[in-house]
Amino acid sequence: MKNYTNAGLLFSIFFIVSCGNKTSEQQKSETIAVTDTVKTINHAHNYASNKYSAVDVSPMDMIYYPVEYYKMNVANQITTPLMIRIIYSRPHLNGRVLFKDVLKYDEPWRLGANEATEIQFFREVTIQNKKIKPGRYILYSIPNEKNWVIVLNSNIDTWGLRQDTSKDLFRFNATVTIVDHHTEYFTMIFDESKSGADLVMAWDNFEIRLPIDFSIN
């Protein structure tokens, strides 16, 4: 395996030595070009260094509620039963503008990348006065400026978002908040609340919350 970082360093040293007779402006311009080249080489190396399989630029993640459920399970310290699990892949902006280069308002989005995002409920829950039975569902969204429509769909085990509205089971409105920090990778977490947990979805400077009620009426 080639060491691209060292190669880039040697290339930079050679370049600096070789341009000793050039003007400061020429040196500055060419140094910037070399720096960009080295960054490109190192970036390619990071994504191509595994000869068995290319490293996915949108890594898969799982979130649970309770958040530390499996750690508590291993330690035999479970205080709250497993309620929900979400499996999704995490795209990142990489210099793009979210609602210019990636998403569009009023168009369905899979809430992730690669395989369709999946949510599994292990207990019955209530979302916006609708009872959701235990089971696996596809989770996708339809973003709008003031709220995102969050959809539970039964078309599981699919790649991407093969939207089939005839299999939509529930639709909910989740509030959008503009926050003062930037989130590079699309992120979902569970945030504990008095009645259960909020599903928090964040990307760029947008934060979307969907309250989930664990109480059974």
Summary of the structure (lengths in Angstrom):
residues: 217
radius of gyration: 23.0
end to end distance: 60.5
largest distance: 81.4
contacts: 575
relative contact order: 0.12
helix: 25%
strand: 41%
